[in-house]
Amino acid sequence: MVDILIAEDEPAILESLNFILGRCGWSVDSVHDGDAAIEAVRRLRPGMLLLDIMLPKRSGLDVLKAIRSDAFLKHVPVLILTARGQQYDRQIAAELKADGFVTKPYANNDVIQEVRRLLGSPAQG
């Protein structure tokens, strides 16, 4: 099982997230667009989804809506990660029952703390 599925289309951010979360001991997989995010959550059943709002093909908010309306997926914790820190995005994400919200640019430690809050500490080894 994958601990964290990252849905992010910006290569540098994706590489950074893969590195910092993998270094902490979590297993990580990634996708680059909203359609792939929904398919991967269904297929991989990750411990959580780290979800960018601005994604190609389908927005992160549409992905969150689809996950929350699926009986088999609605329990998956979703941490929203976005450059769009407007109150509107936070409000919509909260209404769709996002489990957390981190705004870019972010401190690595902020992301790690939110992942720990949602997943607990990784099993090392």
C-alpha positions in Angstrom: 0.0 0.0 0.0 1.1 3.6 -0.7 1.1 5.9 2.2 0.8 9.1 0.2 -0.5 9.8 -3.3 0.5 13.2 -4.6 -1.5 14.9 -7.3 0.7 17.8 -8.5 1.5 19.0 -12.1 4.5 21.2 -11.3 7.6 18.9 -11.6 9.9 20.9 -9.2 7.2 20.8 -6.4 6.5 17.2 -7.1 10.2 16.3 -6.9 10.5 18.2 -3.6 7.5 16.6 -2.0 8.6 13.1 -3.1 12.0 13.8 -1.5 10.9 15.3 1.8 8.1 12.8 2.4 10.1 9.8 1.3 13.0 10.9 3.5 10.6 10.9 6.4 9.9 7.2 5.7 6.5 7.3 3.9 6.0 5.5 0.6 4.9 8.0 -2.0 3.4 7.7 -5.5 2.3 10.6 -7.8 0.1 11.6 -10.6 0.0 14.8 -12.7 -3.6 15.5 -13.5 -7.1 15.3 -11.9 -8.4 12.3 -13.9 -5.3 10.3 -13.0 -5.7 11.2 -9.3 -9.2 9.7 -9.1 -8.0 6.6 -11.0 -5.0 6.2 -8.7 -6.9 6.7 -5.5 -9.3 3.9 -6.6 -6.4 1.6 -7.7 -3.9 2.3 -4.9 -6.1 3.0 -1.9 -3.4 5.4 -0.5 -3.3 6.3 3.2 -3.9 9.9 2.1 -4.0 12.2 -0.9 -1.9 15.4 -1.2 -3.9 17.3 -3.7 -3.1 20.4 -5.7 -6.2 22.5 -6.6 -4.9 23.7 -10.1 -4.5 20.5 -12.1 -4.9 19.7 -15.7 -8.0 17.8 -17.0 -9.9 18.1 -13.7 -9.4 20.5 -10.8 -8.4 19.4 -7.4 -11.7 20.5 -6.0 -13.5 18.4 -8.6 -11.3 15.4 -7.6 -12.1 16.1 -3.9 -15.8 16.2 -4.7 -15.6 12.9 -6.6 -13.7 11.2 -3.8 -16.1 12.4 -1.1 -19.1 11.2 -3.1 -17.6 7.7 -3.6 -18.6 5.3 -0.8 -15.3 3.3 -1.1 -13.1 6.4 -1.2 -14.7 9.0 1.0 -12.7 8.0 4.1 -9.3 8.8 2.4 -7.8 11.8 4.1 -7.2 14.7 1.7 -4.6 17.5 2.3 -5.1 20.4 -0.2 -1.9 22.0 -1.4 -2.3 25.1 -3.5 -0.8 28.4 -4.6 -4.3 29.8 -4.5 -4.6 30.7 -0.8 -7.8 32.7 -1.3 -10.4 32.4 1.4 -12.9 31.1 -1.3 -10.7 28.0 -2.0 -10.4 27.3 1.7 -14.1 27.6 2.1 -14.9 25.3 -0.8 -12.3 22.8 0.3 -13.8 22.8 3.8 -17.3 22.4 2.5 -16.1 19.4 0.5 -14.6 18.0 3.7 -10.9 18.4 3.0 -8.8 17.3 6.0 -6.2 20.0 5.8 -5.0 22.9 3.7 -1.4 24.1 3.0 -0.7 27.2 0.9 2.3 27.4 -1.5 4.9 28.5 -0.9 5.0 26.2 2.0 7.7 25.3 4.6 8.6 21.6 4.3 8.0 21.2 8.0 4.4 22.5 7.6 3.7 19.7 5.0 5.4 17.1 7.2 3.4 18.1 10.3 0.1 18.0 8.4 0.9 14.6 6.9 1.9 13.3 10.4 -1.4 14.7 11.8 -3.4 12.7 9.1 -1.3 9.5 8.9 0.8 9.4 12.1 4.5 8.8 11.9 5.7 6.4 9.3 6.8 2.9 10.1 10.5 3.0 9.5 12.4 0.1 8.1 
